[in-house]
Amino acid sequence: MRTAVESRPVRGYGLTIFSDGAREVCAFLDGSPVLAPAGVEKDGDLRRIRFAEGTRQLRSMGDIFCPDFEIAGLVRQALNEKLERDRDAANAFVVTGSRVSRRRCYLFLTVDVRFFKSGGIEHFTFTLEAPSYEVQRDGQQEFAQFLSAVGLSRIEDSIELHGLEATFERRGDVVIFKRWTA
């Protein structure tokens, strides 16, 4: 005796990893629980899942399929944390030098850093004194954030920064310094 088995597509949630312009993030395709995997396609070197909605209408292509909302949320959170750790590791640096310079009414502190991952060098310059209150305030706030990232609240001499480690993230033209733990 043969039994006819009717197959039902498993419906659930599609997740995709994409660039929001400044960084990679993982997000739900649309939050709808009516997506069903319809096939796998090659996208360059990656394999992407093709999703269908309802009457096999193509919705979008993603990287991950989860039939359960709670699992999808945990996977999304874990991937975003991993992507952030990867960004932090790529931008992690050690302070290798510093110098203070004065030009007219301005006082600048330039900090030289070497990236752990690439070995590249970058220079961050902070405006500590300026004739404009707004320029001075912004420079001092950025330097305070830098100090917090390297684990200090204040310094007497810029040599105290040498050998300290941190990381940063660029959001457009803004650099956000933060602590880095290997």
N, C-alpha and C positions, 0 to 999 in steps of 0.2 A: 504494500500500500504506500503510495506517495503522498506526502503532505505538501501542500503549496505554502511556501513561506513568502509573505509579503514584506519587502524591505521598506523600512521607513528611514528617511535621512535623519541623522542626529542633528538636532538644532542646538545652537549655542552662540558663543561670542567669539568674534574674530579680533585679534590683536595685530598691530603692525608696528614696526620700528621705522621711524622717519626722522628727517632733519627738520627742525623748526626754524632753520636759518642760522642758528648759532651752535646748536648741539643736537645730538640724537636723543630721541625720547620714544617711549613705548606707550601706545594709547589704544583704546577701543576704536574699532572702525566706525561704529555708529551707536553702540550701546544697545542695539536691538537684539532680542533673543531669537529672532527668526532666521538667522543666517545658517546656512548648511554648506559644508565643504562640497565643492562640485568637481574638483580636480586640482592637480598640481601642475604649475607651469614653470618653465625656466626663465628667470629674469637676470640676464648676465650670468654671473657665476652662482647666483642664488636660486633657490627654489622657492616659489611663492604659491600660496594656496588661493585658488579661485573660489569665491563664495557665491552662492545663489540665494535669492530671497523669494519666498512664495513659489510662484509658477516658474521657477528656474531663471528668473531675471537676474542678470549679473549685478552684484552690488559693488564689490571692490576686491582688491587682492591684498592679502595680508601674510604675516609670517607665522602666526600661531592660532590654533583653534582650541577653545576650551568649552566643553558642553555645560559647565557649571559656572554660574556667575561668581561665586566666592573664590573658586580656583582661579578664574580669569583675573579677578582683582589681585590675588596674591602673586600670580605670575607677572602681572603688569608692574606691581610694586617692586618685586625682586629684580626685574629687568631694569627698571629705572634706577634703582640703587646701584646695580652693577655698572650701568652706563656712566653714572656720576663718579663712581670709584675709578673707572677707566680714564675719564676726563681729568680727574684730580691727579692720578698717577702720571699722565702725560704732561701735565703742567707743574709737577712738583719741582721745587728748586732749592738750592742752598745759596745763601748770601756769600759772595766771594770778595766783595770790596765795597767801599763807600767813599764818598767825598762831598764836602760842603763847599758851595761856591756862592759868591755874592755878586750881583750885577745891579748896580744902582740901588734902588730901594727894595730889591728882591733878594730873598735868601732861599737857595735851593739845596736839597739833599738828593744826591744821585746814588742809587744802590745797584751794584752789579750782582747779577745772579747767574748761576749755571744750572741748566736743567738736568735732572738725573737721567731721564730716559734718552734724550738726544745728545746731551753734552753741549748743546747750544748755549749761547750767552745772550742775555738781555739786560737792559738798563731801565730802571724805573726812577723817574725824577718827581720829587714832591716839592711843591711850593710851600715853604714854611712861613715866609713873610712876604707881604706884597702891599702896595699902596691901596689896593682895592680890598675892602673888607670881605666881599664875596669870594674873590680869588684866594685870599689867605684862608678863609674858613673852609673852603672846599679842599684845598691842599692839605690842611691840617687834619681834616676828617679822613681823607684818604690815607694819610700817614698813620693816623690812629688805628685804622682798620688793618694796615700792614703790620703795625706793632702787635696788635691782638693776634693776628695770624701766626706770628713767629713766637708768641707766648710771652710778650712783654707788655707792660702798661706805660712805661716811660723809660727813657735812656738819657744818660749824661753825655755820652760820646758815641758817635756812629760806629766805632769799632766794636761795640757791644753786639752789633747785628751780625758780625762775621761768623760764619759757621752755622747759623740758625736756618731752619727749614720751614717751608710753607708751600702752598699751592695757590692757584688763582683760576678764575673763570672770566672769560671775556663775554660781555653782553653788549654787542655793538661796539661802541667806542669806550665803554666803561669797563674797567678792570676791577673785579671783586676778589680781594685777597681772603684766604681762609686757611685754617689749620689743616695740616696734612699729617696723617698717621699712616705709616707704611704698612 
